[in-house]
């Protein structure tokens, strides 16, 4: 069975826990720190000036760099929901840093939905390191792929 056929069936068997989903690297720019702080109404002076520290969810901007892990997993985009996001902060992220996030498939499970059909829960774990190799953030993102909608009879 091809990956496309497996994706159409919604089966969790098409995923292998521990699969390397690639990495993404991006610069931490002072202007982007300021923009995120303003967008989240965070007026902490630590987010401005020399040595500025990035707001807590700054690594979410990695979605704008590189290929999304969901695409590598060939999830059906029209049936994917964001289930959960959690962060573990290990060290400050500062303006001038260059972050590299390594993504792994951490967990896969299925559950029957209340309206019928199987839901597949996919957990992607990303570990971000800075240019010095220091781990700064661990992130876990749960995506939910819902079952293919039933075909109409007739």
C-alpha positions in Angstrom: 0.0 0.0 0.0 1.4 3.4 -0.9 1.7 6.3 1.6 -1.1 8.0 -0.2 -3.4 5.0 0.1 -2.5 4.6 3.8 -3.2 8.3 4.4 -6.6 7.9 2.8 -7.5 5.1 5.2 -6.4 7.2 8.2 -4.5 4.3 9.7 -1.9 4.9 12.4 0.2 2.0 10.9 1.7 4.4 8.4 3.6 6.2 11.2 6.8 5.0 13.0 7.5 6.5 16.4 11.0 7.9 16.5 10.9 9.0 12.8 13.2 12.0 12.2 11.0 14.7 10.7 13.9 16.9 9.8 15.2 20.1 11.2 14.6 23.8 10.8 17.0 26.7 11.5 16.2 30.4 11.8 17.6 33.6 13.2 16.2 35.3 16.3 15.8 38.9 15.2 15.2 41.8 17.6 12.4 43.2 15.4 10.6 39.8 15.5 10.9 39.7 19.3 9.4 43.2 19.5 6.6 42.2 17.1 5.6 39.1 19.0 5.8 40.9 22.3 3.5 43.7 20.9 1.1 41.1 19.4 0.7 39.4 22.7 0.5 42.6 24.7 3.6 41.8 26.6 5.3 45.1 27.6 8.1 43.5 29.6 11.3 45.6 28.9 13.3 42.4 28.6 11.9 42.0 25.1 13.7 45.2 23.8 17.2 46.5 23.5 20.6 44.7 23.6 20.4 41.2 24.8 16.6 41.1 24.4 14.9 37.9 25.5 12.3 36.3 23.2 8.7 35.9 24.6 7.7 32.4 25.7 6.1 31.1 22.5 8.7 32.5 20.1 9.5 29.1 18.7 6.1 28.9 17.2 7.5 31.2 14.5 9.5 28.2 13.2 6.3 27.3 11.3 7.2 30.1 8.9 10.6 28.5 8.2 11.0 25.3 6.2 8.6 22.4 5.6 6.0 21.7 8.2 6.3 18.3 9.9 2.7 17.6 9.1 3.5 17.7 5.4 6.3 15.2 5.8 3.9 12.9 7.5 1.5 13.4 4.6 -1.4 14.3 6.9 -4.6 15.2 5.1 -4.5 19.0 5.6 -8.2 19.5 5.3 -8.8 17.0 8.2 -6.0 18.1 10.6 -6.8 19.9 13.9 -4.4 21.4 16.4 -4.9 19.4 19.6 -2.4 20.7 22.1 0.9 22.5 22.4 3.3 22.4 25.3 6.7 24.0 25.9 9.5 23.3 28.3 11.9 26.2 28.7 15.5 25.3 29.3 17.5 28.5 28.6 16.7 32.1 27.4 16.4 32.7 23.7 18.1 36.0 22.9 18.2 38.4 19.9 21.1 37.3 17.7 20.7 33.6 18.4 20.3 31.1 15.6 18.0 28.3 16.6 17.8 24.9 15.1 14.9 22.7 15.9 15.1 18.9 15.4 11.7 17.3 15.0 10.8 13.7 15.9 7.6 11.7 15.8 7.2 11.1 19.5 3.8 9.3 19.7 0.9 8.1 17.6 -2.4 6.8 18.8 -5.9 6.4 17.5 -9.4 6.8 19.0 -12.9 6.4 17.8 -14.6 9.8 17.3 -17.9 10.5 18.9 -19.5 11.1 15.5 -17.9 8.0 14.0 -14.6 7.4 12.3 -11.1 7.0 13.7 -9.1 10.0 14.8 -5.3 9.7 14.7 -3.3 11.7 17.3 0.2 12.5 16.2 2.7 14.0 18.7 5.7 15.9 17.2 8.5 16.8 19.6 10.9 19.5 18.6 14.1 20.2 20.5 15.6 23.7 19.8 19.3 24.4 20.3 21.1 27.7 19.9 24.2 28.4 17.8 26.3 27.2 20.8 24.5 23.8 20.9 22.7 24.7 24.1 19.1 23.3 24.4 16.8 26.2 24.9 13.2 24.8 24.4 11.5 21.4 24.0 8.1 21.6 22.3 5.4 19.0 22.0 2.7 19.6 19.4 -0.3 17.3 19.1 -2.1 17.1 15.7 -5.4 15.3 15.2 -6.2 13.9 11.8 -9.9 13.2 11.6 -11.4 10.3 9.6 -12.3 10.8 6.0 -15.9 12.1 5.8 -18.4 9.4 4.8 -19.4 9.2 1.2 -23.0 10.1 0.3 -25.1 7.2 -0.9 -26.6 7.3 -4.3 
